Amino acid sequence: MQLRRIELFALQMRLRHPFETSFGREEEREFLLVRAQTDDFVGWGEVTVSRDPFYSYETLETAESVLRNYLIPWTLSAPIAHPDDLLPRLGQVRGHQMAKAGLEGALWDLYAQEQGLPLYRALGGERREIEVGISIGIEPTVDLLLQQVERFLGEGYRRIKIKIKPGQDYEPLRAVRDRFGNIPMMADANSAYRLSDIGLLQRLDELGLMMIEQPLGYDDIIDHAKLSPQLRTPICLDESIHGPDDARKAIELRAAGILNIKIGRLGGLGPARKTHDIAREAGIPVWCGGMLESGVGRLHNVAITTLPGFTLPGDTAASRRYWEEDIVEPEVEVTPQGTIVVPQTPGIGSAVREDRVRALAHGHWTYRP
């Protein structure tokens, strides 16, 4: 790929419905888009950072700085034959996985178009249709939570994920179980608990959850390994897994029975695929988590989820779950059966509405070799 130009856009989009986790409440989403161009094609990637350093140390400002001062100039310094060649070139920068992933994702989109392949086929994916679940934030009241669950079950979603934090955990989950019976349901704690909370976490065992996601520290594997054998409910790790090596260590320590794969957190589609391979070889199920992505990041999630080890419904909901109007056409849609039909056109499968991107952008930078 002979890159002619890379552009970086800082965008802000308003959510249709506020989304609350143990980190706080979001009403708007700020993120970065990467546009990479050759003579013949344009590829898009999404940097799934947040404004604040709560989920990760990365923020809009850190990602912008690292991309502008290091990652983009290094990417343009020489031709790249394959997206897998990019990350070793960027390896001198430690961490900053989301910044790297957004850039790498744009190159994967370009590469797939050059090969005349849908992105999922370029990654080695197999499925033409994927199962999807829904993630529901912490609601002000149990009644509102029940309304949300009823709505999304009616729309066909195959798994319900509910965010929890101390004081808002057992009771709302119990209410959902009592109202809707044995639906596939999981809880996501986003590191809100400590090992000393084991009594409360054990109480959740009676609810028959699919998993408890990241109950303990965001940087912890050891305490999760201590907690795991004391629960009947499988532990799923999210924030603790920053790359394939972390996945290997967590599996060896038996810290988790399930892994959440997020492209941004792992540093790109290549590392996400490698993490999938490690988990699959070990017999550990994986699923694709979400970061309130626009259609660009959402379509990358769809593509990675077609790999054979993704055996649990992910968080890749329809565009309209979050946005009144997305930045891709066609938007990502969920069938009444709770699936997404994987696009078959080359690249990510939808056209990016560049007019809308530029209208929403509050920052825009252009780089050439």
N, C-alpha and C positions, 0 to 999 in steps of 0.2 A: 504494500500500500504506500503510494507516494502521496503523503498528505500535503495539501496546498494551503489549508487554513484550519485553525481551531478557534472556535468562539465559545465564550463562557457567559452564561446569562444567570443573573440573580433574580428569582421570581418570588412572588407572594400570591397565594391563592387562599380564598376564604372557604372554610369547611362548611358543608351544609348543616352539620350538627356538631356542637362542641364535643371534644373527645378528651376524657379525663382518665389518667392513670395515677399510680402512686407518685409520679413525678410532678403532676400538676395538670392543669386544664389548658387545652389548645383550642383556639377558635379560628386561627389562621395558620397556614403552613408556609414556611419560608424554606427554599431549597435552591440548588444550583442545577442548571442543565448544561451539558457539554455538546456542542455541535462540531463534528469533525468532517472535513470535506476533502475529497480527491477530485480529479478532473471529471469523474463520471457519477459519483455517488455522494450522498450525505448520510452520516450516521449520528445517532443520538444516544446519549447516556445521561443518567440522573444521579446526582450526588445527594444521597438521602440523609443529609445532616439536618439538625434542628437549630433553631436560633440560640438555644441555651445548652450548656454542657451537662445535661441531666442523664439522658440515656447513655451518652458517650462523651468523652472529653472533646470530641470534634464538634465544631460549631460552624455556622455560616462563615464567620470571619476567618477561622483557622483554615477551613477548606479552600476558601478563595485565595488566601495568602499562599498556601502550599502549592496549589495548582498554578497560580500565576508566576510564582518565583522559581519553581523547581520542576513540577511534573510536566506542565505543558511545554516549556522550552526543551526539556530532555526528550520528550516524545518527538518533537519536530527536528531533533538533531540529526536523524538518519532515518532512512526508510525502514518500515517494519513489515516483515513477510507474513506474520501471523499474530493475533492478539496475545497469545501465550508468550511472545517475545518481549512484550512491553514491561511486565512487572519486574523481571530481573534488572531491566534498565533503570527502573525507579527505586530499586531496593536500598539505595543509600539513604533514602528518607525512611526513618523508622515510623511504623504505625501509619496513621492517617489513612486508614483502610477505605473509608467512605469516599475520600477525595480520589484515591487511586481507582476505586470501583467505577465511579462515574466516567472517568476518562477511558478506562478499559472497556466499559460497556459500549461507548460510542464506536470504538474500533471493532468490537464484535459485530455490531450492526452493519458497519461498512464491509467487513470481511464476508458476512453472510450474503450481502447484496452482490459483491463481486463474484461469489461462487454461485449465484443464482439460487440460493437456498433460504428457506425460512430459518430464522435464528435457532429454533429448537433443533432443527436437523443439523445445523453447523455444530451445535454443542453435543450431538450424539443422542438427542432425545428420541423417544419412541411414540409417546401417546399423542393422539390427535384431539383428545378431550381430557380435561383434568377436573377432579373434584375440588370444590372450594367450600370453605367455612367462612364465618364472620367473626370479627372481633368487636366486642361491645365494651365501651368505656365504663367507668364508675358513674352510675346515675345518682341524682340527688335523693331519689326515693325508690323503694322496692317496686312500687306500682309502675313507675316509669321504666324500670328495668324489665319487668314482665311484659310491658307493652312492646318494648324493643325486641325482646326474644320472640314474641308472638308474630311480630311483623316479619322478622327475618326467616323464621321457620316457614311462614306463608310464602316467602319468595323462593323457597327451595334450598336454602343453604344447608349443607350436610353436617355441619358441626358448629356449635356455639362456644366461643371463647369469651370469658367474662373477666375483666380486670378486677383485682382485689387489692386491699391494703388493710392493715390492722384496724379493726373496728368496722370494716365493711368487707367481710369475707364469708363466714359460715352462714349467717342469716340470709343474705341475698341469694347465695347458692342454694340453700335449702328451699327457699321459696320457689326458685326456678324448677328444682327437681320435683317439688310437690305439685306444681301447676302442670308441668309438661311431661312428667314421667321419665322414662329411661331414654331420653334423647342423648346423642353424643355431645358431651359437654366437658370443658376443661377450664382451669383457672390460671390466670397469669398474674404473678405477684410483682414482677419487675424489681426483684431484690429487696422487697419491703420487710422481710422477716430475718430473724437471727436463729441460730441453732437453739438458743434458749426458748424459742417459741414452739418447740417440738410438740408439746401437748396440743396446741391449737391446730398445728398442721396434721397431727394424727387424727384429730376430730374430723377433718375433711375426708378421711378414708371412707367414712360411712356414706358418702354421697355418690360413690361409684364414678368418680371422674376419670376421664381418659388419661389425664396427666395434670401435674402442677408445674407450671413453667417458672423457672428461675426464682425459687422462693428465697434463696440466700444471696450473699454478696455478689455484686456484679463482676468482681475479679476473682471469685472463689471457685475452686474445684474440690479442695480437701474437705471442707465442711459439708459440701453436697455428698461427697463419698461417705461421710459419717451418717448423714441423714437418710440416704437412700434405703439402706436395709431396714430402717425403722418405720418405713411407710409401706402400705400396700399399694398406694397410688404411685405410678411411675413418675419420676422426676424428669422434666425436660430442661435442658440447658439452652440458654439464649445468650445473654450478655457475656457470659464467661468464655465463649468460644470465639476467638478472634482470628482463627485460621486453622488449616488442616492439622497442625501439630497440637493445638489445644484440643481438638476433637479426639485425636489419638490418645492423648494423656487422660482425658476424661473417661474414655472407654476403658482404658487399661485399669484405671482406679475404680471403675464401676460407680462413677459419680452420677450417671444418668442412664436411663433406659431409652430415651428419645432425644433427638437433637433438632433444634430449630435452625434452619439454614436461611440466613439473610445475606443477600449478595453484597450489600454495602458493608456490613459488619465484618465480613470475611475478606474483603479486599477485591472483589470482582467475580465475574462469572467463572473464570478459570479456577481460583481457589474454592469457590462454592462447589464446582464439579468435583474437585479433588476431595473435599470434605465429604461429599455424597459417597464417593467411591470407598473411602475409609470406613464410613458407617455401614455401608452395604456389605462390605467384606466381613464386618464384625456382627452382622445381623441386627443392627440398630436401626429402627425406623427413623426417617427424617420427613420434615414437612417445611414448607416455605413460609416464613414470617413476613409481615408487612411493616412499612414505615410511613404510612399515609402518603404513598407515592402518587404522583401524577400518572397519566396514561403511559408515559415513557418507561418509568421504573416498573409499573404494573405489567407491561408487556415483557420486560426482561424476566420478571418473576414467573409469568406464564411459561416462558421458554424453558427455564431451568427446572420447573416442576414436571416437565415431560420425561425426565430421567427416571429409570425404573425403580430407584430406591425411595422415591417420594410416594409412600404408601398411605399417608394420612392427609386429609384435606387441609389446605393451607389457608392463609389470610388474604389471598388475592381476590378481594370482592370486586363487584362491578364499579365502574367509574362513578355512577350516580349515587353510590353509597356515600361518597365523600364530596363530590363536586356538582354544582349546578351545571357547569360546562367544563369539560376536560380540554386538554390541549392536543388530543389526537382524534383522528377521524378515520375509521369508525371508532367509537369509544369501546372500552372493554365491557362486555355484557355477560350476565350470568343467565343460563337457561332456567326454566321452571323446575328442572331436575337437579339444580345445584351444581352445574358444571360450566366450564368455559370451553368453548370450541377454539382450538389452537389455530391461529392464522397460518395460512399456507403460502402467502406471498413472501418474496425475498425480504430478509431483514426482520425487523421487529413486527411487521405485519400491518401496521396502520401508518397513515401519513401524519406527520407532526404539523400542526397548524401554526406555521411560522408567524403569521400576522398576529395571532393571539399571544404567542410567546413574547413577541416584541412589545405588544401592548401591556403585558403584565410585568415586564422586566423593569426593575429599578436599578439594575447595573448590567453593563454589557462591555466585554473586552474581546478584542480580536488579535490573533497571533498568526504569524506566517514564518516559514523556515528562514 
